[in-house]
Amino acid sequence: MRRPLIVGNWKLHKTVGEAIALIEKLKLAIGDPGGREVAIAPPFTALYAVRGALCGTPIALAGQDCHGEEKGAFTGAVSAGMLRDVGCRYVIVGHSERREHFGETDAAIARKLLAALAAGLAPILCLGEKSKDRGRTREVITRQLETALASVERPDRVVIAYEPVWAIGSGTPATPAEAATVADLVRERLAAGWGPEMAGRTRVLYGGSVNATNAGGFLGREEIDGALVGGASLDATTFSAIVEAAPFFEG
C-alpha cells in the first residue's frame, strides 16, 4: 500500500501573519494524521515562517514552483536548492496555472523536475487536460508525463497529480472513476517505461475542486493515493476533514 499524501496548495494567498495563524489552526485540527502524509505549500514569502511554525509536527513543507537552474541571472526566480535550504520536502511543478499564465512548456517543466530531484526534493508533477481536450485525455496525459520523465531514472521519487484544468476552481470535479482511469493510465505508462514494480510504488494524486464532501469518493479508490487541494486548503476545518478522508496507513 502506498502512503496517502494530502497537499494543500495555498496559491497566491496569505501574508506571513495570516499563514502562521492558519498553520496554528491546522495543527490543532489535524493533530496526528495517522500515518497519512500531509504537506503545505504556502507562498514563497511565508515559507521560512511556516517552517518554524511546523517545527515538531509531521506536516511537511512544499514549494509552489521552482526554477530549472540552480543559480544565475534569473530575477525573481527561486531555485530548488533554495527551497530545500528553507526546509521544503516537496515542490509542485507543472501546475496548470503555471502552464497557462506563465507560458511554461512541457520541456521547461521537465527541466524543473530534474532540478528538483537534483536538489533532493520530491517533485509533485501536475498533469491535466483542458476543456477542449476532454476527448483527448489519454493523449495529453501521456505526452505531459513522458516528456517530464524522459530523463528520470526513478519515477517513484516523483508524485504525480492529475488535475484536469476544467475542474480546477470550477466547483465541478472529475468523477472518482474518471480520476481512477487516469491513475491507471499513468501507471500503465510507467510500467511500460520503468517496469511494473516502479509503477506500483509511484503515488498518483487527484486535484481539481476537491472538498470535504467529495474527498472520500476520490480517496476511497485504491488507484488514487491522495489529493492536491487548492481553495479548500485555506480552511483548517475543511482541510483536516479531507486528510481524515484518506485511508489510515500502516507501514
C-alpha positions in Angstrom: 0.0 0.0 0.0 1.3 3.5 -0.9 1.2 6.1 1.8 -1.6 8.6 1.2 -0.4 12.2 0.6 -2.6 15.3 1.1 -1.1 18.5 -0.2 -2.6 22.0 0.5 -1.6 24.5 -2.2 -2.3 28.0 -0.9 -1.5 29.6 -4.3 -1.4 33.5 -4.1 -3.0 33.7 -0.6 -1.8 34.5 2.9 0.6 37.1 4.3 3.2 35.8 6.8 0.9 36.7 9.7 -2.1 35.1 8.1 -0.1 32.0 7.2 1.1 31.5 10.8 -2.5 31.9 12.1 -3.7 29.2 9.6 -0.9 26.8 10.5 -1.8 27.1 14.2 -5.4 26.2 13.4 -4.2 23.3 11.1 -2.0 21.8 13.8 -5.0 21.7 16.2 -7.4 20.4 13.5 -5.2 17.7 12.0 -3.3 16.5 15.1 -1.9 13.1 14.4 -2.5 12.4 10.7 -2.5 8.7 11.5 0.2 7.6 9.1 -1.1 9.8 6.3 1.4 12.3 4.9 0.4 16.0 4.9 2.2 18.9 3.1 1.5 22.6 2.9 2.6 24.8 0.0 2.4 28.5 1.1 3.6 31.4 -1.0 7.4 31.9 -1.1 7.3 34.8 1.3 5.8 32.7 4.1 8.0 29.6 3.6 10.5 30.4 6.3 7.9 31.4 8.9 5.7 28.4 8.2 8.8 26.1 8.5 9.2 27.4 12.1 5.5 27.1 12.9 5.5 23.4 11.7 8.6 22.5 13.7 7.9 19.4 15.7 4.9 18.4 13.7 4.6 15.7 11.0 3.4 18.2 8.4 5.8 18.7 5.6 6.6 21.9 3.7 6.3 22.3 -0.1 7.2 25.0 -2.6 4.7 26.0 -5.2 7.2 26.2 -8.0 11.0 26.2 -8.7 13.3 27.4 -11.5 15.0 24.9 -13.8 18.5 26.3 -13.0 20.5 26.1 -9.8 21.6 29.7 -9.9 22.2 32.6 -12.3 20.8 35.8 -13.7 17.1 34.9 -13.3 15.5 37.8 -11.5 12.5 36.8 -9.4 13.2 33.1 -9.6 13.6 30.6 -6.8 15.8 27.5 -7.2 15.0 24.0 -5.9 18.1 24.2 -3.8 16.8 27.4 -2.1 13.6 25.6 -1.3 15.4 22.6 0.2 17.5 25.1 2.2 14.4 26.7 3.7 13.0 23.3 4.7 10.9 22.1 1.8 10.4 18.4 1.2 8.2 18.8 -1.9 7.8 21.2 -4.8 4.9 21.5 -7.2 6.0 21.6 -10.9 3.8 21.9 -14.0 0.7 23.3 -12.3 -1.8 24.2 -15.0 -1.8 27.8 -13.7 1.9 28.0 -14.4 1.4 26.5 -17.8 -1.4 28.9 -18.7 -0.4 32.2 -17.1 3.4 31.9 -17.3 3.7 30.0 -20.6 5.5 27.0 -19.2 6.1 24.3 -21.7 6.4 20.5 -21.2 10.2 20.9 -21.8 10.5 23.7 -19.2 8.6 21.6 -16.7 10.9 18.6 -17.4 13.9 20.8 -16.5 12.3 22.0 -13.3 11.5 18.4 -12.3 15.2 17.3 -12.8 16.4 20.4 -10.9 14.1 19.4 -8.0 15.3 15.8 -7.9 18.9 17.0 -8.1 18.3 19.2 -5.0 16.8 16.3 -3.1 13.2 17.4 -3.3 10.3 15.3 -4.3 8.5 16.9 -7.3 4.7 16.9 -7.4 4.2 16.8 -11.2 0.8 18.1 -12.3 -0.8 16.7 -15.4 -4.2 17.6 -16.9 -6.2 18.3 -20.0 -8.2 21.5 -20.8 -11.9 21.5 -21.6 -11.2 21.5 -25.3 -9.1 18.4 -24.9 -11.5 16.3 -22.8 -11.8 13.8 -25.7 -8.0 13.5 -25.9 -7.2 12.9 -22.2 -5.1 9.9 -22.9 -3.0 11.6 -25.5 -2.5 14.8 -23.4 -1.6 13.0 -20.2 0.8 10.6 -21.9 2.6 13.5 -23.6 2.9 15.5 -20.4 4.0 12.5 -18.4 6.6 11.1 -20.8 8.1 14.5 -21.6 8.5 15.3 -18.0 10.0 11.9 -17.0 12.1 11.3 -20.1 15.4 11.7 -18.2 14.2 10.4 -14.9 15.7 7.1 -13.6 13.4 6.7 -10.6 9.8 7.8 -11.2 8.8 6.6 -7.8 10.7 9.7 -6.4 8.1 11.8 -8.2 4.5 12.3 -7.1 2.0 12.5 -10.0 -1.0 14.8 -9.6 -3.8 14.5 -12.1 -5.6 17.9 -12.2 -7.9 18.3 -15.1 -7.8 22.0 -16.0 -11.5 22.2 -16.5 -12.1 21.1 -12.9 -9.7 23.5 -11.1 -11.6 26.2 -9.2 -14.8 25.3 -11.1 -16.7 23.5 -8.3 -17.2 20.6 -10.8 -14.5 17.9 -10.2 -13.9 14.9 -12.3 -15.7 11.8 -11.1 -13.7 9.3 -8.9 -14.0 6.9 -11.8 -12.5 9.4 -14.3 -9.7 10.1 -11.9 -9.0 6.4 -11.3 -8.9 5.8 -15.1 -6.2 8.4 -15.5 -4.3 7.0 -12.5 -4.4 3.6 -14.2 -3.1 5.2 -17.4 -0.2 6.9 -15.6 0.9 3.5 -14.0 0.4 1.8 -17.4 2.9 4.2 -19.0 5.3 4.0 -16.0 5.2 0.2 -16.2 5.9 0.3 -19.9 9.0 2.6 -19.4 10.3 1.6 -16.0 8.7 -1.7 -15.1 5.6 -2.7 -13.0 7.4 -2.6 -9.7 8.4 1.1 -10.2 4.9 1.9 -11.4 3.4 0.3 -8.3 5.5 2.4 -6.0 4.6 5.8 -7.6 1.9 7.8 -5.9 -0.9 9.4 -8.0 -3.0 12.1 -6.5 -6.2 13.8 -7.7 -6.7 17.6 -7.7 -9.4 19.9 -9.0 -12.3 21.2 -6.8 -11.6 18.7 -4.1 -13.5 19.5 -0.9 -14.6 17.8 2.3 -17.8 16.5 0.7 -16.3 14.8 -2.3 -12.8 13.8 -1.0 -13.9 10.4 0.3 -15.0 9.4 -3.2 -11.5 10.0 -4.6 -9.5 8.8 -1.6 -11.6 5.6 -1.3 -10.3 4.5 -4.7 -7.3 2.2 -4.5 -5.8 3.8 -7.6 -5.7 7.2 -6.0 -3.1 7.9 -3.3 -4.1 11.4 -2.1 -5.2 14.8 -3.1 -3.7 18.1 -4.2 -6.1 20.6 -2.6 -6.4 24.3 -3.6 -9.1 26.6 -2.2 -10.3 24.0 0.4 -6.8 24.0 2.0 -7.3 27.6 3.1 -9.8 26.5 5.8 -8.4 24.4 8.7 -11.7 22.5 9.3 -12.2 21.6 5.7 -8.7 20.6 5.0 -8.5 18.4 8.1 -11.7 16.7 7.0 -10.0 15.9 3.7 -7.0 14.5 5.5 -9.3 12.3 7.6 -11.0 11.0 4.4 -7.8 9.3 3.3 -7.3 5.7 4.3 -5.3 5.1 7.5 -1.8 4.0 6.6 0.3 1.4 8.5 3.7 0.9 7.1 
